[in-house]
């Protein structure tokens, strides 16, 4: 039975630099093609943590080398750059894999803006580190000249932090919907999307923020009326008491229980927790929807009910 599936790729699916990415997308494209070959409509969302950090570092170094010649590059622009070059490698690898399997689908990357609320509390307490470590003197200059905020590490120095607001609306949703309807595999909301907010009229202004890609994938899945949200990560299943002698792997998880466990601190704040909460939000959004959290190479088996953690609401 054909299902509409939004797949959120974890960082291990793309590598940490360009050579690693070129190899990683070959493996990733096989896992995605497995789902398409079974007749599913697939929309792909990916992370961009290492990539956007690399771009931001390069732009910072360029500005440092000649501040009169080179102007600072906004984080939103760095995010757009990362969407473009990750999408370029991923769509080409996926197209080649589908051609090898005689799967007749187009592939397209949509440079995606995601609207956020400028009043989101996250903007008052930025916690997401980006870019390279700096000296106190360098950080003080950027704080004074650009209003940046920094975290301090006793061993490595100062590092910029930005907000991670919740996604509110996908600006290019109509375009994505049209491409899916035309039988294309769509890569969208890369890195969680380019965070923007509305100013006067219809103008969209880039925000100095990073959107969590799992929450962006959840919003996209809801917006496209998907049947399944698949979140691919570095473990086969979600666990409680992770790493302890009495660690327990979970095959099924109800949203209510997921929220209880998250509140008790069972999941890592910056790792598994957003995945579990995004999966729960999608499962609760409409009867019949489910989410799966598992390894990249286990995606097809997970959808077949053989492995992974399935998050679904309990039937009334």
Secondary structure as UniProt FT lines:
FT   STRAND          4..9
FT   HELIX           11..13
FT   HELIX           18..37
FT   TURN            38..39
FT   STRAND          41..46
FT   HELIX           49..65
FT   TURN            67..69
FT   HELIX           75..100
FT   TURN            101..102
FT   STRAND          106..109
FT   STRAND          113..116
FT   TURN            118..119
FT   HELIX           121..124
FT   STRAND          128..129
FT   HELIX           136..146
FT   STRAND          149..153
FT   TURN            154..156
FT   STRAND          157..163
FT   STRAND          167..170
FT   TURN            171..172
FT   HELIX           173..181
FT   TURN            182..183
FT   STRAND          184..187
FT   HELIX           190..192
FT   STRAND          194..198
FT   TURN            201..202
FT   STRAND          204..206
FT   HELIX           213..223
FT   TURN            224..225
FT   STRAND          228..233
FT   STRAND          238..240
FT   TURN            242..243
FT   TURN            245..246
FT   STRAND          248..250
FT   STRAND          252..253
FT   HELIX           255..263
FT   TURN            264..265
FT   TURN            269..271
FT   HELIX           272..285
FT   TURN            287..288
FT   STRAND          290..295
FT   HELIX           296..298
FT   HELIX           299..303
FT   TURN            304..305
FT   STRAND          309..312
//
